[in-house]
């Protein structure tokens, strides 16, 4: 006898990925026999890529780069000491959606940086799928590769290039059954080699880059009048205004209750401010000059660092002005009455010690200190939290506020204001292992342990040996005075804890 054919709600929603966005965002109601539980709140998680808390005025920055965000924050809970578990998109995003540190999810590298198979089912979309419809959009292609890995748990997965003015034919090619992870490995890594290295093909890589350049010039001429330095790119070209309009369209069509994950590329480089902000912050201000680190890759001089920092600030202000429309929409719609809105980042940016951006082995506050704002339904006033928190805390907190069980596998804990008690001695970890094999012990890595207003950072690379840095963040927020050489007792105690943790997570791979 033939097996009985069933067509589930999730199967139906998967089919919507084949039809236009205006249709995609509509059928987000539960379509099985169970009616939506109107008592459950929506959850809207907004991720701004490469967004450092160290560049926002209400976190202590010299420039007011995001006044519209500050206005929105006036009725949210602001976490002042929130840290990403990773230093760039792949580990940072993976920790955000899995609630575990990189040593557990093992997504270390770009492109090939998959979440370990045993962890794929342990993530935020699966956790909330019993009570919420789920939407996933990641504008950053590397973040979208992670969403593709957990796609079976996402009701509506919106392609990363949906709101761009430029669209790559490769990553949605029917040849790969719309599998962007396979397409990326096949083309980007093995044929085009758009990064450093030698093309696997004698001519396709060069031809493809010329074709991309032609399209960028054409589309910049057509759409880029508001961007004097050129259109922002992911590397596909896009406009900030189109990205925000697309997000508003998605949120305007929500059916309750829904978990919506929107991961925006701005203010990630390339920093392309709009014409209104191209001369913003030409104020002559110079940040504290910090010595070039011996592990810095590029070793940029102070003038290059400050000039790029200025561009980043201008681009952040451009993004703030445009994304204010999204904040206004949240205010004027009913969404703030029945939704938790979380605004955060996957990692920050660095403009010091010879490094620009986040492709670095270094770990310092601007790179891992990220914003976290949470608006609870009908929140009317601002609440400031100064406890130290981690990006792995978001998943268990969302489980708690939606009435789901807190998973036993998460390495996070409930955020303060949502069940956690103040713990000044809590250990917060951040790490980079992009040069380490995913299924091998951590022998090429940078790991920081932040605890009780101090930070110990351990650099472990066979080429350079071992290096420790220890800072008192309360007295030295710029991390200028490395106290480790004097061997203070609390540094030695934190060193023992860090090495014990490293030994523990390495055991399964030895």
N, C-alpha and C positions, 0 to 999 in steps of 0.2 A: 504494500500500500504506500502511495506517495506521502511524504511528510506534509503535514498541514502547513500551508503558507500563511504567514502572519506579517502584517505591515504595521510596525509600531510607530508611535509618535516620533521617536528619534530618527527612524528611517525616513519618515516624511520630511522632517526638518533638514536632513542631510541633502535631500533633493533640491532644496531651495538654493544651494550653492550654485546651481546651474542656471538660475534665473536672475533678472536684474535686481539691484540693491533695493529699489523701491518696493519690490515684492518680498525680498529676503527678510526685511526687518519687521514684517507684519505678523507672521504666524508663530509668535513666540509664546502663545498660550499652550498649556498642557493639552495634548490632543487625545490622551487616552481616557479611560472611564473616570479618572480622578479629576475633579474640578480644581482649579487653582485655589490655593489657600490664601484668601485675601488678607488674612492676618499676618502673613509673612512679609517682611519688607523686601524691596528691591535692594540689591547691592551693586554699586557702580564703582569699579576700581579704575582710576585714571592714573596711568604711568607716563611721566615725562622722561624721555631717555637722556642720560648723561646730564642730569640736573643736580647741581650741587647746592646744598643748604648754605655753604660758605659764601654764596653769591646773592643772598637774599637779605634785605635790610632787617626784617624782624628776627632774623637769626644772627644779626650783628654785623652785616656787611656795610661797607662805607657807602655804596651806591644803592639807590632805590630802583632796582631793576624790574620789580614786579608789583607796582602799586595796585593793579586790579586784583591780583591774587591776594594781596594784603587786605583789600576790602572784603573779599569773599571769606578770608580766614577769620574775620571779626565775629563770625558765628559758628566757629568750628573748634575742635580740640586740636591744639598744636603741640606736637611732640618735638622738643628742642634738642634731644640727643638721640636721634634715630640713625641707625647704621645699616648699610647694605652688607650682606654676607659675601658679596663678590665685588670685584673691581672693574668688571666690564660686562657687556650685555648678557653673554651666555650664562656664566655662573650666577650673576645677579638676578636675572629673570627666573632661572631655574629654581633658585632658593625662594623667590617670592611666590611661585606657584606650587612648590612642593612642601614648603615649610620645614626644609632641612638644609643643613650647611652643604657647601660644595663637596666636602669629603664624603658625603652620603649620596648625593645625586650624581656625582662624578661627571657632570657636564662642564668640562674644563676649557675646551677649545672652540674656536669659531668654525662654523660649517659642519665639522665632524663631531661637535660637542653635544652628543645625545645624553639625555637622562638615562641612567642605568636601567636596564629592563625591569628589574625587580621593583623599581620606584615609579614606573610609568603610571600605574593605577593609583598611586598615592599622591594625588594633587588636587588642586582647588576645584577644578571643574567636576571631577568625579565626586568629590566630597559633597558638593552642593546640588548635584544633578537629581537627587531624590526629592528635593523641595523646590528647586528653581529650574526654569529654563536657563540655558547658558548661551552666551554670545562671546566670541573671541575675535579680536582684531589686534594685530601687531604690525605696526607700520615699519618697524625695523625687521629686515628680512631674517636676521639671525634669531630674533625673538620669535618670528613667525615659524621658523623651522622647529622650534620647541613646541609651539601650538600644533603644528602638523603631527608631531609625535604623539600628542594626546588627543588627536582630532576626534576619535570615537566617542569622547566624553563631552564634546562641544556640539550643541544643537545647531548653531549657525556660526560657521567659521568664515569670516569675511576676508578675502584675499588681501595681502599686504599692499598691493599696488592700486587698490580700488579707487582711491581719491587722488592719485597722481595724474599729472598731465602727460607723463611718459609711462609706457607699459612695456615690459619685457615679454616677448612672445615665448621665451624659453621656459620660464618657471611654471607656466600653466599649460605647457604643451600636452596634447592628447597622447603623444608618444610615451609620456611617463605617467599616464593616468592621473594627471594633476598632482603628482607627488613631487613637491618642491624640494624635498630633501634629496631624492634621487637625482633630480635635475641639477641641483646645485653641485653635487659631487661629480656628476657626469661631465657637466660643461665647465663650471667655474673652476673646479680644482684640476680637471684633467685635460681640457681642451683650450679654454680661453686664457687661463692663468693671468687674470687681470692684475694680480698682485706681483710681488717680486718672484722671479724664477723664469724658467724657460717654457715656452709654449709646447704642449704635447703635439699640437698640429703645426705644420710649417707655415700655414697661411691663415687659418681660421681665426686665431687669436688676434692677429693684426687687423684682419678684415673686420672682425666684430668691433674692435675698439674704434676704428674709423667710422663704422656705421653708427655706433653710439654717439660719437662726437658730432656727426652730422645732425642727428636727431636732437641732440642737446642744443646746438646752435639754432636750429629751426624753431624749437619750442620755446627757447629763451626769447627769441625775437617776437614770437607770437604772444607769450604770456608773461614775460618778465619785466614789464614797464615799471612795476613797483619795487623792483629789486636791483639796485644799481650795481651790485657785485655779482649778479646772476641769481637764478632761481635756487632755492634750497634743493638738496638732493639726498636720496636715500641709499644707493646712488641714483635711482630714478628721480627725475625732476618732479617737484610738486610745489604747490602754493599753500602757505599757512591758512589762507582764507578757505580754500577748498577742503582742507583737512578738518577744520573746525565745523564747516557746514555739513560735512559728512557725518561727523560725530553727533551733531544736533539732530540730523535725520534719524540716526539709529535710536537715540534716546527718546525722540518724539514718538516712536512707534512701539515702545515697550509694552508688553503685556505682563501683568503682575502674576506671580513674583518672578523676577529675572535677575540672574547674575551676569553683569556686563563687564568684560575686561577690555579696556581700550588703551593700547600701548602706542603712544605718539612718538615719532622720531625726534622732533624738536625738544630741547635745544642742542641736540647732538650736532657735531660738525658734519659738513662744512658750515661755518657760521655765516649766514647770509642775511643780514638785517634788512628790513624794509626801508624805503626812502625816508619815512618819518623819523627813523631812529639811527640813520647812518652817521650822523654827527653827534649823537647823544653821548654824554659822559666825557666829552673832550674837556675834562676839568683839571688836567694836570696832576691828578692824584697818582701817587706811586705807592703800591703796597710794599710791605716789608720785604727786603731782598734776602733771599735764603741761598745758602751755598749749594753749588751743583753737587748732586749725590754721586758717589762712585759707581752706583749701579744704574744711573740714568742712561737711557739708550741714545737719545739724540743730543743731549747737552746743549740746549738752546741758550743763547745769551739773554741777559735781563731785558734788553730792548725788544727782542722777539717775543719773550714771555708776556711782557706788558701789553704789546700791540695786539697779540692774540687774545689776551684776557679782555681787552677793550671790545674786540669784535664779539666775543662770547656774551659780554654784558649787553651790547647793543642788540644782538640776536635774541637774547632772553627777553629784553624789553619788547621787541617786535612780537614775540610769541605771546607775551603777557597781554598785549593790546588785542591780539586776535582771539586768544582763548577766553578773554573776558566775555565774549558773546556766548560761549558755552556756560560760563558761570551765571550770566544773566538769564539764560534759558532755564537753568536749574532753579533759579530764584522764582522766575515768573510762572513756571509750570508747577504742577503739583508734586514734582519728583522729590523735593526736599521734605515734603510732608510724609512720604512713605518709603524713603530710601536712605540707606547708609551710603555716603559718598566718601571715598577714600582717595586722596591725592598723594602720590609718592613718586619715587624714581627707582631705577635698577642699579644706579651707581652715580657718582659725581664726576668732576673734572679737575685736572691739575694744571696749574700754570706757575710752577715753581720748581726749584732744584734741578733745572735743566730740562724738565719734561713738560710737554703740552698734550692735554687730552687724558686718555685713560689706558693707552697701550703701553704699559710700563710695569716693571716688577715692584715699583715703590708702593708703599701704603702710607698715606697721610690723610689727615682729616678731610681736606676738600674732596678727596676721591671717594671716601666711604661714608661721609656724613651727608645724609640725604633728607629732604623734607618728608614729613608725614603730617597730613591734616585729615581729620575725620569729622564729617558732619553727620550727626545722628538725626533721625527724623524729628522735625520741628525744633531743632536746637536754636536757641535765641541769643546766646551769649558765648563769648570766647572763653576757653579754658586752656591753660598752659600747663604742660607736663614736662618736667625736667629729669625724670628717671631715664636711665639708659635703656634703649630698646633696640630690637633687631628686626630686619625684614622677615625673618622666619617666624615672627610673632603674628603676622597678619593672618595667616591661614587658620591657626587655632582660634584667634579672636573672631573671625568670620563664622567659623563653625558655632561658636558660642552664641553670637547675636542672632543667628538664624535658627537656633533650636536644634542644630545637628550635634551629634556626639563629637567631642574633641578627639581626633585620631591619636592612637597610642604611639604612632611612628613619628609624629612631629617633634622637632628639636626646639621649637619655639614655646612660648608661654603666653597667657592672656596679657594683652596690653593693659597698663594702668588706666583706670576708668572703666575697664571692662572685666574686672575680676582679679587682676594681679595686685599684690601688695608691694609696696616700695621695697626694693632690695638693692642697697648701694653696693653690695658685694657681688652682684650678678656678673657673670662672665659673658662678654659679647665678642664673638669672633668674626673676622673678615679675612678673606684669603684670595690669592691668585696662584693658579697652577697651570697656566696656559702652555708651559713648556714641559709639563709632566704627562706621561701616558695615563689615560683614564683608568686602566686596570692594572696599575702598578703602584707600589708604595710611593708616598710623597717624598721625593728626594730633590725635586726642583720646584721650590715653592716659596711664597712669602705669606706669612700668617701673622695677624695682629690679634692681641688679646687686650680688650679695653675693659677696665674694671676699677670701680671706686675712684673715678676721676684721674686714672693713670692709664698709660698704654705701653705695652711691650710688643715690639715687632721683631719677628725672627725671619731673617733672609737666609735661605738654605739653597745654595747652588754649587755643585761640584767645581765649577770653573772659578768661583770666587771664595769658596769656603763658607763659613757661617758668620753671620753678623747679627748682633742684637742692638736694638735701640729702645730706650725707656724714657718716657716723657710724663711730666706732671701736667696734665691738661688744665687743671684749675689755675696753676701759677704760670704756665707756659703754653697758652692755647695755640701759638704759632709753631710749636714743636721745634724750637731752635736749640734747646739745651739737652743734649743726650746725657742722661744721668747714669746710664748703664756702666760706663767705665769705673765709676766709684762703687759699684756693687752694692746698692742699697738693699736692705733686707726684703722689702716688698717686691723689688724687681726679681730677686732670686726665687722668691716664693711663686711669683707669676711664671717665671721660666720653668719651674718644676711642673706647674699645672699645664702649661702649654706643651711641653715635651711629653708629658703623660698622655695628654689628649692625642698628640701626633702618633705616639706608639700604639694607642688604642685603635685609631682609625686605619692604621697601616696593617694591622695584623691580618685582616682577611685577604690582603693582596701580596703578602710575603711568600 
